[in-house]
Amino acid sequence: MKIRLHPHARDRLIERGATEAEVIATVEQGESFTEKYGRMGFRRNFPCHQPWRGRNFRTKQIEVYAAREGGD
């Protein structure tokens, strides 16, 4: 399965404190769940050793919503 990020989602990665590698790892290795409109959701926790928006967190949770397009 090929994972492609929508250009809008890619533009918002920094704003949301995520990297493209973390998003891909979440889809490939995270917990999956069904969502509305035939979409899938994926969730995964990552260790976080840096401040984000002025606060320190030990864990960062990435949640991704995806739609299947063709075989992707």
For each residue, the residues with C-beta under 8 A, 3 or more apart:
1: 71 72
2: 71 72
3: 23 24 27 28 66 72
4: 69 72
5: 9 10 20 23
6: 9 10
7: 10 11
8: 11 12
9: 5 6 12 13 23
10: 5 6 7 13 20
11: 7 8
12: 8 9 15 16
13: 9 10 16 18 19 20 23
14: 17
15: 12
16: 12 13
17: 14 52 53 60
18: 13 22 23 60 62
19: 13 22 23
20: 5 10 13 23 24
21: 24 25
22: 18 19 25 26 44 46 60 62
23: 3 5 9 13 18 19 20 26 27 62 64
24: 3 20 21 27 28
25: 21 22 28 29 30 44
26: 22 23 29 30 42 43 44 62 63 64
27: 3 23 24 30 42 64 66
28: 3 24 25
29: 25 26 44
30: 25 26 27 42 43 44 62 64
31: 42 43 44
32: 40 41 42
33: 40 41 42 43
34: 39 40 41
35: 39 40 41 65
36: 39
37: 67
38: 67 68
39: 34 35 36 65 66 67
40: 32 33 34 35 65 66 67 68
41: 32 33 34 35 63 64 65 66
42: 26 27 30 31 32 33 63 64 65 66
43: 26 30 31 33 61 62 63 64
44: 22 25 26 29 30 31 61 62
45: 59 60 61 62
46: 22 59 60 61 62
47: 58 59 60
48: 52 57 58 59 60
49: 58
50: 56
51: 54 55 56
52: 17 48 55 57 60
53: 17
54: 51
55: 51 52
56: 50 51
57: 48 52 60
58: 47 48 49
59: 45 46 47 48
60: 17 18 22 45 46 47 48 52 57
61: 43 44 45 46
62: 18 22 23 26 30 43 44 45 46
63: 26 41 42 43
64: 23 26 27 30 41 42 43
65: 35 39 40 41 42
66: 3 27 39 40 41 42
67: 37 38 39 40
68: 38 40 72
69: 4 72
70:
71: 1 2
72: 1 2 3 4 68 69
